[in-house]
Amino acid sequence: MTTGQVPLHELVGRSAVVLFDTETTGVDVRTSRLLEVAAIRWDQDGRTTFEALMDPGADVIIPREASNTNHITRERLAAENARPSAEVLGEFDAFLEGADLLIAHNASFDLGMLSYEHQRLDLALPRCSFMCTMSMAYLTKAGVERLNRGGYTMLGVKLEDVAECLGLELEDAHHAAVDVAMVELVFPHLLERAKAQGLDALNLLIHRRWLVEKGKSQPDYVPPDGRVEIVD
C-alpha cells in the first residue's frame, strides 16, 4: 500500500472492491473480443493485482485500428505466450470471488465485454454491483471542455480528460494495467467531488440516473440475460 493511500473497500464500505480495465479488438461488444484484462483488488488482505493477455483464438482478427490503439498484435500475443481466453477468464473470476463492487471507466462497455465473452465460453460471470468513473466524472463535471466536430463545446470525460482535470498525468493510455491504476487514483477524488456537490455517490452514481434519462432499463451493451446488477 502506498503511504497515505486509503483502502478503497473501506472508503465505500464494502468487503472487497475490484477496479478493472480491458483491451479489445473493437468497440462493438457483440462482435469484438477481449485481448487483455487488468484489475486491482482491495479487501481485508490489502491490495492485490491481476494482469493477463488472452488469445481469443486463431480465427479472431485483430484489426490494425485496434492494435494501433492498444499495441496488441498477433505477434505480441505469441511472443508473450498469451493463454486462451477461457483459461484467463477462469483465473479472473477467481480473482473477483467475494467482491461486491466492480469499478471501471466506462463500466457498461467493459462489463458488456466481460458478459458477452463469458456467454461465448459458457462461463458464469460473478454477480455484483458496479460503479462507473466515467459517469461519476460526467455528473461531477470532472472533465475537460472540448469542441466537437459540430463546433459545440462538450465535456470530455475520457480517462485522460479526467486525469487532466484532477491534475494527474496519464502516460501510455490504453494499456490495461496503466488505465486501471489511473482509475484507482481518480476514484477517491470523484467520490470527494460528489460529496462536495451533495450527490449520493454510492447510489446516484451507479449509472441509474443517466439510464433513466436515456430511456434504458439496464447498462449499455449488457445483454438482457447478463449477470450485472444495478443498485437503486
C-alpha positions as CSV (number, residue, x, y, z in Angstrom):
1,M,0.0,0.0,0.0
2,T,1.3,3.4,-0.9
3,T,1.9,5.7,2.1
4,G,-1.3,7.6,2.8
5,Q,-3.4,5.6,0.4
6,V,-6.9,4.9,1.8
7,P,-8.1,1.3,1.3
8,L,-10.8,1.6,-1.3
9,H,-13.0,-1.1,0.1
10,E,-13.2,0.8,3.4
11,L,-13.8,4.1,1.6
12,V,-17.0,2.7,0.1
13,G,-18.0,0.4,3.0
14,R,-17.6,-2.9,1.1
15,S,-15.9,-6.1,2.0
16,A,-14.0,-6.3,-1.3
17,V,-13.7,-3.9,-4.3
18,V,-12.2,-4.7,-7.7
19,L,-11.2,-2.0,-10.2
20,F,-10.6,-3.3,-13.7
21,D,-10.0,-2.4,-17.4
22,T,-10.0,-4.3,-20.6
23,E,-8.4,-4.0,-24.1
24,T,-10.4,-5.4,-27.0
25,T,-10.4,-6.0,-30.8
26,G,-13.1,-3.2,-31.2
27,V,-15.9,-1.2,-29.7
28,D,-18.9,-3.3,-30.5
29,V,-19.2,-5.8,-27.7
30,R,-21.4,-8.1,-29.8
31,T,-18.6,-8.8,-32.3
32,S,-15.4,-7.7,-30.5
33,R,-13.2,-9.9,-28.4
34,L,-11.2,-9.4,-25.2
35,L,-7.4,-9.3,-25.6
36,E,-6.3,-8.1,-22.1
37,V,-7.7,-7.6,-18.7
38,A,-6.1,-6.0,-15.7
39,A,-7.5,-5.4,-12.2
40,I,-6.7,-4.1,-8.7
41,R,-8.5,-5.7,-5.7
42,W,-8.9,-4.1,-2.3
43,D,-10.0,-6.2,0.7
44,Q,-9.1,-7.1,4.3
45,D,-5.8,-8.6,3.0
46,G,-4.8,-5.3,1.3
47,R,-4.1,-4.6,-2.3
48,T,-3.5,-7.2,-5.0
49,T,-3.3,-7.1,-8.8
50,F,-4.2,-9.2,-11.8
51,E,-3.0,-8.7,-15.4
52,A,-3.1,-11.0,-18.4
53,L,-3.1,-11.0,-22.1
54,M,-5.5,-13.5,-23.7
55,D,-5.7,-15.3,-27.1
56,P,-9.3,-15.3,-28.3
57,G,-8.4,-17.9,-31.0
58,A,-6.6,-18.1,-34.3
59,D,-9.8,-17.3,-36.2
60,V,-10.2,-13.9,-34.5
61,I,-8.8,-11.0,-36.5
62,I,-7.2,-8.1,-34.6
63,P,-7.9,-5.0,-36.7
64,R,-5.0,-2.6,-37.3
65,E,-7.1,0.2,-35.8
66,A,-7.3,-1.7,-32.5
67,S,-3.6,-2.7,-32.4
68,N,-2.6,0.9,-33.2
69,T,-4.5,2.0,-30.0
70,N,-3.7,-0.8,-27.6
71,H,-0.5,-2.1,-29.1
72,I,-1.7,-5.7,-29.0
73,T,-0.9,-7.7,-32.1
74,R,-0.8,-11.4,-33.0
75,E,3.0,-11.2,-32.8
76,R,2.8,-9.8,-29.3
77,L,0.3,-12.4,-28.1
78,A,2.7,-15.1,-29.4
79,A,5.8,-13.5,-28.0
80,E,4.3,-13.2,-24.5
81,N,2.7,-16.6,-24.6
82,A,-0.9,-15.3,-24.2
83,R,-3.2,-18.0,-22.9
84,P,-6.6,-19.0,-24.2
85,S,-9.4,-16.7,-23.1
86,A,-11.3,-19.3,-21.1
87,E,-8.2,-20.0,-19.0
88,V,-7.6,-16.3,-18.3
89,L,-11.2,-15.6,-17.5
90,G,-11.4,-18.5,-15.2
91,E,-8.5,-17.1,-13.2
92,F,-10.0,-13.6,-13.4
93,D,-13.3,-14.9,-12.0
94,A,-11.4,-16.4,-9.1
95,F,-9.8,-13.0,-8.5
96,L,-13.3,-11.5,-8.3
97,E,-14.6,-14.1,-5.8
98,G,-16.1,-12.4,-2.8
99,A,-16.0,-8.9,-4.3
100,D,-19.3,-7.0,-4.0
101,L,-18.4,-4.0,-6.1
102,L,-16.7,-3.6,-9.5
103,I,-15.4,-0.2,-10.7
104,A,-14.3,0.8,-14.2
105,H,-14.1,3.8,-16.5
106,N,-17.0,3.4,-19.0
107,A,-18.1,0.4,-17.0
108,S,-21.0,-0.5,-19.2
109,F,-18.6,-1.3,-22.0
110,D,-16.1,-3.3,-20.0
111,L,-18.9,-5.2,-18.2
112,G,-20.6,-5.8,-21.5
113,M,-17.4,-7.2,-23.0
114,L,-17.0,-9.5,-19.9
115,S,-20.6,-10.6,-20.1
116,Y,-20.6,-11.5,-23.8
117,E,-17.2,-13.2,-23.5
118,H,-18.5,-15.3,-20.6
119,Q,-21.5,-16.3,-22.5
120,R,-19.5,-17.3,-25.6
121,L,-17.3,-19.5,-23.4
122,D,-20.2,-20.8,-21.3
123,L,-18.8,-19.3,-18.1
124,A,-20.8,-17.6,-15.3
125,L,-19.8,-14.0,-14.6
126,P,-20.0,-13.4,-10.9
127,R,-22.9,-11.2,-9.9
128,C,-22.1,-7.9,-8.3
129,S,-22.8,-4.2,-8.3
130,F,-20.8,-1.7,-10.3
131,M,-19.7,1.9,-10.4
132,C,-18.6,3.9,-13.4
133,T,-15.9,6.6,-13.0
134,M,-16.9,8.0,-16.4
135,S,-20.5,8.5,-15.2
136,M,-19.1,10.0,-12.0
137,A,-16.9,12.4,-13.9
138,Y,-19.8,13.4,-16.1
139,L,-22.1,14.1,-13.2
140,T,-19.4,15.9,-11.1
141,K,-18.1,17.8,-14.2
142,A,-14.6,16.4,-13.7
143,G,-13.5,16.6,-17.3
144,V,-12.1,18.9,-20.0
145,E,-14.2,21.1,-22.2
146,R,-13.5,20.5,-25.9
147,L,-15.1,21.4,-29.2
148,N,-16.8,18.6,-31.0
149,R,-16.9,18.2,-34.8
150,G,-20.0,20.3,-35.0
151,G,-18.3,23.2,-33.2
152,Y,-20.2,22.8,-29.9
153,T,-18.5,22.7,-26.6
154,M,-18.7,19.4,-24.7
155,L,-17.3,18.0,-21.6
156,G,-14.6,15.4,-22.4
157,V,-14.7,12.6,-19.8
158,K,-12.3,10.1,-21.2
159,L,-9.9,8.8,-18.6
160,E,-7.1,11.1,-19.8
161,D,-9.5,14.1,-19.6
162,V,-10.5,13.2,-16.1
163,A,-6.8,12.7,-15.1
164,E,-6.0,16.1,-16.6
165,C,-8.9,17.8,-14.7
166,L,-7.7,16.3,-11.5
167,G,-4.1,17.3,-12.0
168,L,-2.9,13.7,-12.7
169,E,-0.8,12.5,-15.6
170,L,-1.8,9.5,-17.6
171,E,1.0,8.1,-19.7
172,D,0.8,5.0,-22.0
173,A,-3.0,5.1,-22.1
174,H,-4.9,2.1,-23.5
175,H,-2.6,-0.3,-21.6
176,A,-5.0,-2.1,-19.2
177,A,-2.7,-2.1,-16.2
178,V,-1.9,1.6,-16.7
179,D,-5.5,2.6,-17.1
180,V,-6.8,0.6,-14.1
181,A,-4.1,2.2,-11.9
182,M,-5.3,5.6,-13.0
183,V,-8.9,4.6,-12.2
184,E,-7.7,3.7,-8.7
185,L,-6.2,7.2,-8.4
186,V,-9.2,9.2,-9.7
187,F,-12.0,7.2,-7.9
188,P,-11.4,8.8,-4.5
189,H,-11.2,12.2,-6.0
190,L,-14.5,11.7,-7.8
191,L,-16.1,10.4,-4.6
192,E,-15.0,13.6,-2.8
193,R,-16.3,15.8,-5.6
194,A,-19.6,14.0,-5.4
195,K,-19.8,14.5,-1.7
196,A,-18.9,18.2,-2.0
197,Q,-21.7,18.7,-4.6
198,G,-24.3,16.9,-2.4
199,L,-24.5,13.8,-4.6
200,D,-25.2,10.4,-3.2
201,A,-22.1,8.8,-4.6
202,L,-22.8,5.2,-3.7
203,N,-26.3,5.2,-5.3
204,L,-26.9,8.0,-7.8
205,L,-23.5,7.4,-9.4
206,I,-24.1,3.8,-10.3
207,H,-25.5,4.8,-13.7
208,R,-29.1,4.8,-12.7
209,R,-30.0,8.5,-13.5
210,W,-28.2,8.5,-16.8
211,L,-30.0,5.3,-17.8
212,V,-33.4,6.7,-16.9
213,E,-32.7,9.9,-18.9
214,K,-31.8,7.8,-21.9
215,G,-34.9,5.6,-21.6
216,K,-32.9,2.4,-20.9
217,S,-33.6,-0.2,-18.3
218,Q,-30.0,-1.5,-18.0
219,P,-26.4,-0.6,-18.9
220,D,-25.3,0.0,-22.4
221,Y,-24.3,-3.2,-24.2
222,V,-25.1,-5.6,-21.4
223,P,-27.3,-8.4,-22.8
224,P,-30.8,-9.0,-21.3
225,D,-29.6,-12.1,-19.5
226,G,-26.3,-10.6,-18.4
227,R,-25.5,-11.1,-14.7
228,V,-24.8,-7.4,-13.9
229,E,-26.8,-5.9,-11.1
230,I,-27.7,-2.2,-10.9
231,V,-28.1,-0.8,-7.4
232,D,-31.0,1.5,-7.0
